[in-house]
Amino acid sequence: MVRILALLAAFAAFHAGANDELWDLLRTGGQVVLIRHPVTDPGVGDPQGFRLEDCSTQRNLSEEGKEHAKRIGEAFRLHRVPVARVLTSPWCRCVETASLAFGAAEISPPLSNLFGRSEARSKAVEELTAMVAEPRSGSNLVLITHGSTILALTRIPVNMGEIMVLTPQGQGRFALAGRFVVP
């Protein structure tokens, strides 16, 4: 038992150090921050017949998810991360995440949910790649979207509420600087 606790403590210390390095990188600016919306009401995908203009027809943030979105925003403010722009998927759970964490955001159709929408995948990935790969200086670009969209762009699955930090490299390329979750 002591050995397990020691391993957990070492992992936590490593994880905290990795987070500190990512916060330092974000403070310098020029990064793209991909955030998968936090926890939603139970279920997979949206109910059949949902409408983007009517949040009551969609799967939305749970109370836990709303609190997590607020903590994400608090962490960005606490760590003094400069944010130039916040773009979000038009789905209500992403718009609400943006509102709770950052106050407001611009709707960006390429960030739309790609779950069950294979016909939209290649165009969205092309547009997102161009957006994410463009070098920037000063502040960071925050993108709030869905797991299916992040997976299509990066080929890396993410959990709800997880944050990925990408470094733009130009010419359609970007690198994963790291990923973390605000507790």
C-alpha positions as CSV (number, residue, x, y, z in Angstrom):
1,M,0.0,0.0,0.0
2,V,2.8,2.4,0.9
3,R,4.5,1.7,-2.5
4,I,1.2,2.5,-4.4
5,L,0.8,5.8,-2.4
6,A,4.5,6.7,-3.3
7,L,3.9,6.0,-7.0
8,L,0.7,8.1,-6.9
9,A,2.5,10.9,-5.2
10,A,5.3,10.7,-7.8
11,F,2.8,10.7,-10.6
12,A,1.0,13.7,-9.1
13,A,4.2,15.6,-8.8
14,F,5.2,14.8,-12.4
15,H,1.7,15.8,-13.6
16,A,1.8,19.1,-11.7
17,G,5.2,19.9,-13.1
18,A,3.9,19.2,-16.6
19,N,1.0,21.4,-16.0
20,D,3.3,24.2,-14.8
21,E,5.3,23.9,-18.0
22,L,2.1,24.2,-20.1
23,W,0.8,27.1,-18.1
24,D,4.2,28.8,-18.6
25,L,4.0,28.1,-22.4
26,L,0.5,29.5,-22.5
27,R,1.6,32.7,-20.7
28,T,4.1,33.4,-23.5
29,G,1.2,33.2,-26.0
30,G,1.1,32.0,-29.6
31,Q,-0.5,28.7,-28.8
32,V,-3.8,27.1,-29.8
33,V,-5.9,25.7,-26.9
34,L,-8.4,23.0,-27.8
35,I,-10.9,22.4,-25.1
36,R,-13.4,19.5,-25.3
37,H,-16.6,20.7,-23.6
38,P,-16.9,19.4,-20.0
39,V,-19.3,16.7,-18.7
40,T,-22.8,16.6,-20.2
41,D,-26.1,15.0,-19.3
42,P,-25.8,11.2,-19.8
43,G,-25.9,9.8,-23.3
44,V,-24.0,9.6,-26.5
45,G,-24.6,12.1,-29.2
46,D,-27.6,14.3,-29.4
47,P,-31.2,13.1,-29.4
48,Q,-32.7,12.4,-32.8
49,G,-34.3,15.5,-34.3
50,F,-32.2,17.9,-32.2
51,R,-32.0,21.5,-33.4
52,L,-28.9,23.8,-33.0
53,E,-31.2,26.8,-32.4
54,D,-33.0,25.0,-29.5
55,C,-30.8,24.0,-26.6
56,S,-33.7,22.0,-25.0
57,T,-33.4,19.5,-27.9
58,Q,-29.6,18.8,-27.3
59,R,-27.5,17.0,-24.8
60,N,-26.3,19.8,-22.6
61,L,-23.7,20.4,-19.8
62,S,-24.6,18.8,-16.5
63,E,-24.3,20.8,-13.3
64,E,-20.9,19.2,-12.8
65,G,-19.9,20.3,-16.4
66,K,-21.0,23.9,-15.7
67,E,-18.9,24.0,-12.6
68,H,-15.9,22.6,-14.5
69,A,-16.3,25.2,-17.2
70,K,-16.1,27.9,-14.6
71,R,-13.0,26.4,-13.1
72,I,-11.3,26.3,-16.5
73,G,-11.9,30.0,-16.9
74,E,-10.7,30.7,-13.3
75,A,-7.5,28.7,-14.0
76,F,-6.8,30.7,-17.2
77,R,-7.3,34.0,-15.3
78,L,-5.2,32.7,-12.3
79,H,-2.3,31.7,-14.5
80,R,-2.6,35.0,-16.5
81,V,-3.0,33.3,-19.8
82,P,-3.5,35.9,-22.6
83,V,-6.4,35.0,-24.9
84,A,-6.8,36.8,-28.2
85,R,-9.9,35.0,-29.3
86,V,-12.4,32.3,-28.3
87,L,-14.1,30.3,-31.0
88,T,-16.7,27.7,-30.3
89,S,-18.8,25.1,-32.0
90,P,-22.5,26.2,-32.4
91,W,-23.7,23.3,-30.2
92,C,-25.1,24.6,-26.9
93,R,-22.8,22.7,-24.6
94,C,-19.8,24.3,-26.3
95,V,-21.3,27.8,-26.4
96,E,-22.2,27.5,-22.7
97,T,-18.7,26.3,-21.9
98,A,-17.2,29.3,-23.6
99,S,-19.7,31.6,-21.8
100,L,-19.0,30.2,-18.4
101,A,-15.2,30.0,-18.9
102,F,-14.4,33.1,-21.0
103,G,-17.5,35.3,-21.0
104,A,-18.2,35.0,-24.7
105,A,-17.1,33.5,-28.0
106,E,-17.6,33.6,-31.7
107,I,-19.4,30.7,-33.4
108,S,-17.1,28.9,-35.8
109,P,-18.8,26.2,-38.0
110,P,-15.6,24.2,-38.5
111,L,-15.7,23.4,-34.8
112,S,-19.1,21.7,-35.2
113,N,-19.6,18.2,-33.8
114,L,-18.5,15.6,-36.3
115,F,-20.1,12.7,-34.5
116,G,-22.1,10.8,-37.1
117,R,-21.4,13.4,-39.7
118,S,-18.7,11.8,-41.9
119,E,-19.8,13.9,-44.9
120,A,-18.6,17.0,-43.1
121,R,-15.3,15.6,-41.8
122,S,-12.8,16.3,-44.5
123,K,-13.9,19.9,-45.0
124,A,-13.9,20.6,-41.3
125,V,-10.5,19.1,-40.8
126,E,-9.0,21.1,-43.7
127,E,-10.4,24.3,-42.3
128,L,-9.3,23.5,-38.7
129,T,-5.8,22.5,-39.8
130,A,-5.4,25.8,-41.6
131,M,-6.6,27.7,-38.4
132,V,-4.5,25.7,-36.0
133,A,-1.3,25.6,-38.0
134,E,-1.2,29.4,-38.6
135,P,1.6,30.9,-36.5
136,R,0.5,33.6,-34.1
137,S,2.3,35.8,-31.6
138,G,1.1,37.5,-28.4
139,S,-2.0,35.9,-27.2
140,N,-3.5,32.4,-27.6
141,L,-6.4,31.2,-29.6
142,V,-9.0,29.1,-27.7
143,L,-11.2,26.6,-29.6
144,I,-14.0,24.9,-27.8
145,T,-15.4,21.8,-29.5
146,H,-16.3,18.1,-29.3
147,G,-14.3,14.9,-28.9
148,S,-15.1,13.8,-32.4
149,T,-13.8,17.0,-33.9
150,I,-10.6,17.0,-31.9
151,L,-10.0,13.3,-32.8
152,A,-10.5,14.1,-36.5
153,L,-8.0,16.9,-36.3
154,T,-5.3,15.4,-34.1
155,R,-6.0,11.7,-34.2
156,I,-5.9,11.7,-30.4
157,P,-9.0,10.9,-28.3
158,V,-9.8,13.3,-25.5
159,N,-12.0,13.2,-22.4
160,M,-14.7,15.7,-21.6
161,G,-13.2,18.8,-20.2
162,E,-9.7,17.9,-21.3
163,I,-7.4,20.6,-22.7
164,M,-4.9,20.2,-25.5
165,V,-2.2,22.8,-26.2
166,L,-1.0,22.9,-29.8
167,T,1.9,24.9,-31.2
168,P,1.4,26.2,-34.7
169,Q,4.2,25.4,-37.1
170,G,2.9,26.9,-40.4
171,Q,2.4,25.2,-43.7
172,G,-0.4,23.1,-42.4
173,R,1.5,21.7,-39.5
174,F,1.2,21.9,-35.7
175,A,2.7,20.0,-32.8
176,L,1.1,18.8,-29.5
177,A,2.8,20.7,-26.7
178,G,0.8,18.8,-24.1
179,R,-2.6,18.1,-22.5
180,F,-4.2,18.4,-19.1
181,V,-7.4,18.7,-17.2
182,V,-8.2,21.5,-14.8
183,P,-9.4,19.8,-11.6
